[in-house]
Amino acid sequence: QVQLVESGGGLAQPGGSLRLSCAASGSSFSIYVIDWYRQAPGKQRDLVASITVGGNTNYADSVKGRFTISRDNAKNTVYLQMDSLKPEDTAVYYCNARISGSFYGSGYWGQGTQVTVSS
């Protein structure tokens, strides 16, 4: 069992930055793949970035070059550094912890953190 808590959301101006955190408690954090998703009002939840157990990363085309996902297993935390923010990045951001090889969207979810990009 893993409990996930996202934090770090808020209001940012276009071109600004935010860093989201996904803190885990419970079972061994280092065995989980961590995915960040986002969901804008009226839209489906989309995968933004992933980091594997070994630290390999993948990004959606829409955020590639602007967002960076990283993990600190000693702190049981995954980060999403978001730079050059755009209004279209506005959404609720969720992290998901799943066993390597399992389907995207399976596993454990956090409660989400709101990110609003507006001038």
DSSP file (Angstrom, degrees, kcal/mol; ACC not computed):
  #  RESIDUE AA STRUCTURE BP1 BP2  ACC     N-H-->O    O-->H-N    N-H-->O    O-->H-N    TCO  KAPPA ALPHA  PHI   PSI    X-CA   Y-CA   Z-CA
    1    1 A Q              0   0    0      0, 0.0    26,-2.8     0, 0.0     2,-0.4   0.000 360.0 360.0 360.0 133.4    0.0    0.0    0.0
    2    2 A V  E     -A   26   0A   0     24,-0.2     2,-0.5    95,-0.1    24,-0.2  -0.991 360.0-157.1-128.7 133.5    1.3    3.5   -1.0
    3    3 A Q  E     -A   25   0A   0     22,-2.7    22,-2.0    -2,-0.4     2,-0.4  -0.944  14.1-162.7-108.7 131.8   -0.1    6.8    0.0
    4    4 A L  E     -A   24   0A   0    105,-0.5     2,-0.4    -2,-0.5   107,-0.4  -0.927   8.9-172.6-118.9 137.4    0.8    9.7   -2.3
    5    5 A V  E     -A   23   0A   0     18,-2.3    18,-2.7    -2,-0.4     2,-0.3  -0.974   9.5-156.7-131.1 118.4    0.5   13.4   -1.6
    6    6 A E  E     +A   22   0A   0     -2,-0.4     2,-0.3    16,-0.2    16,-0.2  -0.658  21.0 161.5 -90.0 149.5    1.1   16.1   -4.2
    7    7 A S  E     +A   21   0A   0     14,-2.0    14,-2.6    -2,-0.3   106,-0.1  -0.958  37.1  72.0-154.2 170.2    2.1   19.6   -3.4
    8    8 A G        +     0   0    0     -2,-0.3    11,-0.3     1,-0.3    14,-0.0   0.359  62.1 132.8 102.3  -4.9    3.7   22.7   -5.0
    9    9 A G        +     0   0    0     12,-0.1     2,-0.3     9,-0.1    -1,-0.3  -0.168  21.3 111.1 -71.6 172.6    0.8   23.8   -7.2
   10   10 A G  E     -d  115   0B   0    104,-0.8   106,-2.8   103,-0.1     2,-0.5  -0.991  65.4 -35.2 158.3-158.9   -0.4   27.4   -7.4
   11   11 A L  E     +d  116   0B   0     -2,-0.3     2,-0.3   104,-0.2   106,-0.2  -0.835  53.0 171.8-100.8 131.2   -0.6   30.4   -9.6
   12   12 A A  E     -d  117   0B   0    104,-2.8   106,-2.3    -2,-0.5     3,-0.1  -0.968  29.4-119.3-134.5 151.9    2.2   31.2  -12.0
   13   13 A Q    >   -     0   0    0     -2,-0.3     3,-2.7   104,-0.2    72,-0.2  -0.562  48.3 -82.0 -84.0 154.0    2.6   33.7  -14.8
   14   14 A P  T 3  S+     0   0    0      0, 0.0    72,-0.2     0, 0.0    -1,-0.1  -0.326 122.7  25.0 -53.2 134.1    3.3   32.6  -18.4
   15   15 A G  T 3  S+     0   0    0     70,-3.2    69,-0.6     1,-0.3    71,-0.1   0.304 103.6 115.8  88.5  -8.5    7.0   31.9  -18.7
   16   16 A G    <   -     0   0    0     -3,-2.7    69,-2.3    69,-0.2     2,-0.3  -0.055  57.4-121.5 -84.0-172.0    7.3   31.2  -15.0
   17   17 A S        +     0   0    0     66,-0.2     2,-0.3    67,-0.2    66,-0.2  -0.944  21.0 178.6-135.1 152.1    8.2   28.1  -13.1
   18   18 A L  E     - B   0  82A   0     64,-2.1    64,-3.2    -2,-0.3     2,-0.5  -0.975  17.3-145.7-143.1 153.1    6.7   25.8  -10.5
   19   19 A R  E     - B   0  81A   0    -11,-0.3     2,-0.3    -2,-0.3    62,-0.2  -0.974  14.7-159.7-123.1 119.1    8.0   22.6   -8.8
   20   20 A L  E     - B   0  80A   0     60,-2.6    60,-2.4    -2,-0.5     2,-0.4  -0.690   4.3-156.0 -92.8 147.6    5.6   19.9   -7.9
   21   21 A S  E     -AB   7  79A   0    -14,-2.6   -14,-2.0    -2,-0.3     2,-0.5  -0.950  10.0-163.2-122.8 145.8    6.4   17.2   -5.4
   22   22 A C  E     -AB   6  78A   0     56,-2.4    56,-2.0    -2,-0.4     2,-0.4  -0.923  16.5-167.4-126.8 102.8    4.8   13.8   -5.0
   23   23 A A  E     -AB   5  77A   0    -18,-2.7   -18,-2.3    -2,-0.5     2,-0.4  -0.778   4.3-159.1 -98.3 134.3    5.6   12.4   -1.5
   24   24 A A  E     +A    4   0A   0     52,-2.9     2,-0.3    -2,-0.4   -20,-0.2  -0.852  12.4 178.9-115.7 146.4    5.0    8.8   -0.8
   25   25 A S  E     +A    3   0A   0    -22,-2.0   -22,-2.7    -2,-0.4     2,-0.5  -0.954  50.5  36.5-136.2 159.1    4.6    6.8    2.4
   26   26 A G  E    S+A    2   0A   0     -2,-0.3   -24,-0.2   -24,-0.2     3,-0.2  -0.897  96.4  33.0 108.7-127.1    3.9    3.2    3.0
   27   27 A S  S    S-     0   0    0    -26,-2.8     2,-0.2    -2,-0.5   -24,-0.1  -0.062 107.4 -57.1 -69.3 170.9    5.4    0.4    1.0
   28   28 A S    >   -     0   0    0      1,-0.2     3,-0.9     2,-0.1    -1,-0.2  -0.262  48.8-163.1 -55.0 112.5    8.9    0.6   -0.6
   29   29 A F  G >  S+     0   0    0      1,-0.2     3,-1.9    -3,-0.2    -1,-0.2   0.843  78.9  68.1 -68.3 -35.5    8.9    3.6   -2.8
   30   30 A S  G 3  S+     0   0    0      1,-0.3    -1,-0.2    43,-0.2    -2,-0.1   0.622  91.1  62.1 -67.6 -12.4   11.9    2.7   -4.9
   31   31 A I  G <  S+     0   0    0     -3,-0.9    69,-0.7     2,-0.1     2,-0.4   0.497  90.0  90.0 -89.6  -2.7   10.1   -0.2   -6.6
   32   32 A Y  E <   -E   99   0B   0     -3,-1.9     2,-0.4    67,-0.2    67,-0.2  -0.752  70.0-135.8-102.8 139.3    7.5    2.0   -8.2
   33   33 A V  E     -E   98   0B   0     65,-3.1    65,-2.6    -2,-0.4     2,-0.5  -0.719  28.1-147.1 -76.0 138.4    7.4    3.7  -11.6
   34   34 A I  E     -EF  97  51B   0     17,-2.2    17,-2.1    -2,-0.4     2,-0.4  -0.954  15.7-173.4-116.8 126.8    6.0    7.2  -11.0
   35   35 A D  E     -EF  96  50B   0     61,-2.6    61,-2.4    -2,-0.5     2,-0.5  -0.923  13.8-147.6-115.6 140.9    3.9    9.0  -13.6
   36   36 A W  E     +EF  95  49B   0     13,-3.3    12,-3.4    -2,-0.4    13,-1.5  -0.926  21.8 179.6-103.5 133.5    2.6   12.5  -13.5
   37   37 A Y  E     -EF  94  47B   0     57,-3.3    57,-2.3    -2,-0.5     2,-0.3  -0.817  10.6-156.8-121.8 164.8   -0.7   13.2  -15.1
   38   38 A R  E     -EF  93  46B   0      8,-2.3     8,-3.1    -2,-0.3     2,-0.4  -0.995   3.2-164.0-142.6 151.5   -2.8   16.3  -15.6
   39   39 A Q  E     -EF  92  45B   0     53,-2.2    53,-2.3    -2,-0.3     6,-0.2  -0.950   5.5-161.3-138.3 115.3   -6.5   17.0  -16.1
   40   40 A A    >   -     0   0    0      4,-0.5     3,-2.3    -2,-0.4    51,-0.1  -0.573  46.8 -74.6 -87.7 157.4   -7.9   20.3  -17.4
   41   41 A P  T 3  S+     0   0    0      0, 0.0    -1,-0.1     0, 0.0     3,-0.1  -0.264 118.6   5.5 -55.3 130.2  -11.6   21.1  -16.8
   42   42 A G  T 3  S+     0   0    0      1,-0.3     2,-0.3    -3,-0.1    -2,-0.0   0.537 113.6 100.7  75.8   6.4  -13.8   19.1  -19.2
   43   43 A K  S <  S-     0   0    0     -3,-2.3    -1,-0.3     1,-0.1     2,-0.1  -0.773  75.7 -97.8-121.5 166.5  -10.8   17.1  -20.6
   44   44 A Q        -     0   0    0     -2,-0.3     2,-0.5    -3,-0.1    -4,-0.5  -0.328  45.4 -94.8 -77.1 163.4   -9.4   13.7  -20.0
   45   45 A R  E     -F   39   0B   0     -6,-0.2     2,-0.4    -8,-0.1    -6,-0.2  -0.697  47.8-161.6 -80.8 124.7   -6.5   13.0  -17.7
   46   46 A D  E     -F   38   0B   0     -8,-3.1    -8,-2.3    -2,-0.5     2,-0.3  -0.844  20.4-113.7-114.5 144.9   -3.3   12.9  -19.8
   47   47 A L  E     +F   37   0B   0     -2,-0.4   -10,-0.3   -10,-0.2     3,-0.1  -0.581  33.4 173.4 -73.3 132.5    0.1   11.5  -19.1
   48   48 A V  E     -     0   0B   0    -12,-3.4    12,-2.6     1,-0.4     2,-0.3   0.804  58.7 -12.9-107.0 -48.6    2.7   14.2  -18.7
   49   49 A A  E     -FG  36  59B   0    -13,-1.5   -13,-3.3    10,-0.2    -1,-0.4  -0.992  53.2-159.3-158.1 153.9    5.9   12.5  -17.6
   50   50 A S  E     -FG  35  58B   0      8,-2.3     8,-1.8    -2,-0.3     2,-0.4  -0.975   2.0-165.4-137.0 150.1    7.2    9.2  -16.2
   51   51 A I  E     -FG  34  57B   0    -17,-2.1   -17,-2.2    -2,-0.3     6,-0.2  -0.983  17.5-144.0-137.1 128.8   10.3    8.1  -14.3
   52   52 A T    >   -     0   0    0      4,-2.7     3,-1.2    -2,-0.4   -20,-0.1  -0.169  33.4 -96.6 -82.7 177.3   11.2    4.4  -14.0
   53   53 A V  T 3  S+     0   0    0      1,-0.3   -21,-0.1   -22,-0.2    -1,-0.1   0.877 127.4  48.7 -58.7 -38.8   12.8    2.6  -11.1
   54   54 A G  T 3  S-     0   0    0      2,-0.0    -1,-0.3     1,-0.0   -21,-0.0   0.461 124.1-102.4 -84.5  -1.2   16.2    3.0  -12.8
   55   55 A G    <   +     0   0    0     -3,-1.2     2,-0.2     1,-0.3    -2,-0.1   0.515  69.3 148.1  94.8   5.5   15.6    6.8  -13.4
   56   56 A N        -     0   0    0      1,-0.0    -4,-2.7    -5,-0.0     2,-0.3  -0.516  32.0-152.9 -72.4 144.0   14.8    6.7  -17.1
   57   57 A T  E     -G   51   0B   0     -6,-0.2     2,-0.3    -2,-0.2    -6,-0.2  -0.859  17.8-173.8-123.7 152.9   12.4    9.4  -18.1
   58   58 A N  E     -G   50   0B   0     -8,-1.8    -8,-2.3    -2,-0.3     2,-0.3  -0.990   9.0-165.0-141.6 148.8    9.7   10.0  -20.7
   59   59 A Y  E     -G   49   0B   0     -2,-0.3   -10,-0.2   -10,-0.2     2,-0.1  -0.959  26.2-109.6-135.1 149.3    7.7   13.1  -21.5
   60   60 A A    >>  -     0   0    0    -12,-2.6     3,-1.7    -2,-0.3     4,-1.2  -0.485  37.6-116.4 -67.4 148.5    4.6   14.1  -23.5
   61   61 A D  T 34 S+     0   0    0      1,-0.3     3,-0.3     2,-0.2    -1,-0.1   0.838 112.5  64.0 -57.3 -32.8    5.5   16.1  -26.6
   62   62 A S  T 34 S+     0   0    0      1,-0.2    -1,-0.3     3,-0.0   -14,-0.1   0.690 114.6  29.2 -68.2 -18.1    3.6   19.1  -25.2
   63   63 A V  T X> S+     0   0    0     -3,-1.7     3,-2.4   -15,-0.2     4,-2.2   0.452  84.8 128.4-119.7  -4.8    6.0   19.4  -22.2
   64   64 A K  T 3< S+     0   0    0     -4,-1.2     4,-0.1    -3,-0.3   -15,-0.0  -0.306  80.7  15.9 -59.8 131.3    9.3   18.1  -23.6
   65   65 A G  T 34 S+     0   0    0      2,-0.5    -1,-0.3     1,-0.0     3,-0.1   0.269 125.6  59.8  88.8 -11.7   12.1   20.5  -23.1
   66   66 A R  T <4 S+     0   0    0     -3,-2.4    17,-2.1     1,-0.2     2,-0.3   0.697  97.4  53.6-114.9 -33.9   10.1   22.5  -20.5
   67   67 A F  E  <  -C   82   0A   0     -4,-2.2    -2,-0.5    15,-0.2     2,-0.4  -0.796  60.1-165.4-107.8 147.9    9.4   19.9  -17.7
   68   68 A T  E     -C   81   0A   0     13,-2.5    13,-3.1    -2,-0.3     2,-0.4  -0.987   4.0-159.3-134.3 125.0   11.8   17.7  -15.8
   69   69 A I  E     +C   80   0A   0     -2,-0.4     2,-0.3    11,-0.2    11,-0.2  -0.834  20.5 163.2-101.4 140.4   10.9   14.7  -13.7
   70   70 A S  E     -C   79   0A   0      9,-1.9     9,-2.7    -2,-0.4     2,-0.4  -0.960  21.4-144.7-148.8 164.0   13.3   13.4  -11.1
   71   71 A R  E     -C   78   0A   0     -2,-0.3     2,-0.5     7,-0.2     7,-0.2  -0.989   9.0-163.6-137.4 146.7   13.2   11.2   -8.0
   72   72 A D  E > > -C   77   0A   0      5,-3.1     5,-1.9    -2,-0.4     3,-1.0  -0.889   8.3-174.5-125.4  96.3   14.9   11.1   -4.7
   73   73 A N  G > 5S+     0   0    0     -2,-0.5     3,-0.6     1,-0.3   -44,-0.2   0.799  82.6  61.9 -66.4 -27.9   14.3    7.6   -3.3
   74   74 A A  G 3 5S+     0   0    0      1,-0.2    -1,-0.3    -3,-0.1    -2,-0.0   0.811 113.5  36.3 -65.8 -28.3   15.9    8.5    0.0
   75   75 A K  G < 5S-     0   0    0     -3,-1.0    -1,-0.2     2,-0.2   -51,-0.2   0.365 106.4-126.6-103.5   2.8   13.2   11.1    0.5
   76   76 A N  T < 5 +     0   0    0     -3,-0.6   -52,-2.9    -4,-0.5     2,-0.4   0.900  69.1 126.7  53.8  43.1   10.4    9.0   -1.1
   77   77 A T  E   < -BC  23  72A   0     -5,-1.9    -5,-3.1   -54,-0.2     2,-0.4  -0.986  47.7-161.3-138.4 140.7    9.7   11.9   -3.3
   78   78 A V  E     -BC  22  71A   0    -56,-2.0   -56,-2.4    -2,-0.4     2,-0.3  -0.958  18.0-154.5-116.7 141.0    9.3   12.5   -7.1
   79   79 A Y  E     -BC  21  70A   0     -9,-2.7    -9,-1.9    -2,-0.4     2,-0.4  -0.834  12.8-159.6-115.2 150.7    9.5   16.1   -8.4
   80   80 A L  E     -BC  20  69A   0    -60,-2.4   -60,-2.6    -2,-0.3     2,-0.6  -0.900  12.2-161.5-127.7 103.5    8.2   17.7  -11.5
   81   81 A Q  E     -BC  19  68A   0    -13,-3.1   -13,-2.5    -2,-0.4     2,-0.6  -0.753   9.1-165.6 -84.3 121.5   10.1   20.9  -12.4
   82   82 A M  E     +BC  18  67A   0    -64,-3.2   -64,-2.1    -2,-0.6     2,-0.3  -0.937  12.4 171.5-116.7 114.0    7.9   23.0  -14.7
   83   83 A D        +     0   0    0    -17,-2.1   -66,-0.2    -2,-0.6   -67,-0.2  -0.733  58.4  26.0-116.3 165.3    9.6   25.8  -16.6
   84   84 A S  S    S-     0   0    0    -69,-0.6    -1,-0.2    -2,-0.3   -67,-0.2   0.903  85.6-159.2  49.2  47.7    8.4   28.1  -19.3
   85   85 A L        -     0   0    0    -69,-2.3   -70,-3.2    -3,-0.2   -69,-0.2  -0.206   9.5-159.7 -63.2 147.1    4.9   27.6  -18.3
   86   86 A K    >   -     0   0    0    -72,-0.2     3,-2.3   -71,-0.1     4,-0.2  -0.867  32.1-110.7-122.5 156.1    2.0   28.3  -20.7
   87   87 A P  G >  S+     0   0    0      0, 0.0     3,-1.8     0, 0.0    30,-0.4   0.844 116.9  64.0 -55.5 -32.0   -1.6   28.9  -20.0
   88   88 A E  G 3  S+     0   0    0      1,-0.3   -48,-0.0    28,-0.1    -3,-0.0   0.553  87.2  71.0 -72.7  -5.0   -2.4   25.6  -21.5
   89   89 A D  G <  S+     0   0    0     -3,-2.3    -1,-0.3    28,-0.1     2,-0.2   0.531  70.2 120.1 -81.8  -6.8   -0.5   23.9  -18.7
   90   90 A T    <   +     0   0    0     -3,-1.8     2,-0.3    -4,-0.2    26,-0.2  -0.416  41.2 104.4 -61.9 125.1   -3.3   24.9  -16.4
   91   91 A A  E    S- H   0 115B   0     24,-2.0    24,-2.8    -2,-0.2     2,-0.5  -0.965  76.6 -79.7-179.7 170.9   -4.8   21.7  -14.9
   92   92 A V  E     -EH  39 114B   0    -53,-2.3   -53,-2.2    -2,-0.3     2,-0.5  -0.872  48.1-146.2 -89.6 129.1   -4.9   19.6  -11.8
   93   93 A Y  E     -EH  38 113B   0     20,-3.0    20,-1.9    -2,-0.5     2,-0.3  -0.844  17.9-175.5-103.9 132.2   -1.7   17.5  -11.6
   94   94 A Y  E     -E   37   0B   0    -57,-2.3   -57,-3.3    -2,-0.5     2,-0.4  -0.927  14.3-146.6-124.2 146.4   -1.8   14.0  -10.2
   95   95 A C  E     -E   36   0B   0     -2,-0.3    15,-1.7   -59,-0.2     2,-0.4  -0.876  12.2-163.7-110.0 153.2    1.0   11.5   -9.5
   96   96 A N  E     -EI  35 109B   0    -61,-2.4   -61,-2.6    -2,-0.4     2,-0.5  -0.999   7.0-154.8-135.7 133.4    0.5    7.7   -9.8
   97   97 A A  E     +EI  34 108B   0     11,-2.2    11,-2.4    -2,-0.4     2,-0.3  -0.948  25.3 164.9-111.7 122.4    2.7    5.0   -8.5
   98   98 A R  E     -E   33   0B   0    -65,-2.6   -65,-3.1    -2,-0.5     2,-0.2  -0.937  41.2 -97.8-136.6 157.3    2.6    1.6  -10.3
   99   99 A I  E >   -E   32   0B   0     -2,-0.3     3,-2.3   -67,-0.2   -67,-0.2  -0.515  55.7 -92.0 -71.8 139.9    4.7   -1.5  -10.4
  100  100 A S  T 3  S+     0   0    0    -69,-0.7    -1,-0.1     1,-0.3     3,-0.1  -0.287 113.5  21.8 -54.5 130.9    7.1   -1.7  -13.4
  101  101 A G  T 3  S+     0   0    0      1,-0.4    -1,-0.3    -3,-0.1     2,-0.1   0.270  96.5 120.4  92.5 -10.0    5.4   -3.3  -16.3
  102  102 A S  S <  S-     0   0    0     -3,-2.3    -1,-0.4     1,-0.1     3,-0.1  -0.375  73.8 -79.5 -83.2 167.7    1.9   -2.7  -15.2
  103  103 A F    >   -     0   0    0      1,-0.1     3,-1.9    -3,-0.1    -1,-0.1  -0.311  49.2 -99.4 -68.7 145.6   -0.6   -0.6  -17.1
  104  104 A Y  T 3  S+     0   0    0      1,-0.2    -1,-0.1    -3,-0.1     3,-0.1  -0.387 111.0  27.6 -57.5 138.6   -0.5    3.1  -17.1
  105  105 A G  T 3  S+     0   0    0      1,-0.3    -1,-0.2    -3,-0.1     2,-0.1   0.337  96.8 111.0  88.0  -8.1   -3.1    4.5  -14.7
  106  106 A S    <   +     0   0    0     -3,-1.9    -1,-0.3    -7,-0.1     2,-0.2  -0.308  57.0  40.5 -84.0 178.9   -3.0    1.4  -12.5
  107  107 A G  S    S-     0   0    0     -3,-0.1     2,-0.3    -2,-0.1    -9,-0.2  -0.557 102.1 -17.2  86.8-146.6   -1.6    1.6   -9.0
  108  108 A Y  E     -I   97   0B   0    -11,-2.4   -11,-2.2    -2,-0.2     2,-0.3  -0.789  53.8-156.7-110.8 141.7   -2.0    4.4   -6.5
  109  109 A W  E     -I   96   0B   0     -2,-0.3  -105,-0.5   -13,-0.2   -13,-0.2  -0.852   8.4-139.5-114.8 148.2   -3.1    8.0   -7.0
  110  110 A G        -     0   0    0    -15,-1.7  -105,-0.2    -2,-0.3     3,-0.1  -0.350  33.9-104.3 -88.1-177.2   -2.6   11.1   -5.1
  111  111 A Q        -     0   0    0   -107,-0.4  -106,-0.1     1,-0.2   -17,-0.1   0.610  60.9-118.3 -88.3 -12.8   -5.3   13.7   -4.5
  112  112 A G        -     0   0    0    -17,-0.1     2,-0.4     1,-0.1   -18,-0.2   0.055  14.4-123.0  95.7 155.1   -3.9   16.2   -7.0
  113  113 A T  E     - H   0  93B   0    -20,-1.9   -20,-3.0  -106,-0.1     2,-0.3  -0.998  24.5-121.2-138.0 135.2   -2.6   19.7   -6.9
  114  114 A Q  E     - H   0  92B   0     -2,-0.4  -104,-0.8   -22,-0.2     2,-0.5  -0.574  23.1-170.4 -81.8 132.2   -4.0   22.7   -8.9
  115  115 A V  E     -dH  10  91B   0    -24,-2.8   -24,-2.0    -2,-0.3     2,-0.5  -0.991   4.2-176.0-119.6 124.9   -1.7   24.5  -11.3
  116  116 A T  E     -d   11   0B   0   -106,-2.8  -104,-2.8    -2,-0.5     2,-0.6  -0.984   7.7-167.2-123.8 124.9   -2.9   27.8  -12.8
  117  117 A V  E     +d   12   0B   0     -2,-0.5     2,-0.3   -30,-0.4  -104,-0.2  -0.934  33.5 130.9-113.8 111.7   -0.9   29.7  -15.4
  118  118 A S              0   0    0   -106,-2.3    -2,-0.1    -2,-0.6   -32,-0.0  -0.992 360.0 360.0-159.3 148.5   -2.3   33.1  -16.0
  119  119 A S              0   0    0     -2,-0.3  -106,-0.1  -106,-0.2    -1,-0.1   0.414 360.0 360.0 -92.8 360.0   -1.2   36.7  -16.2
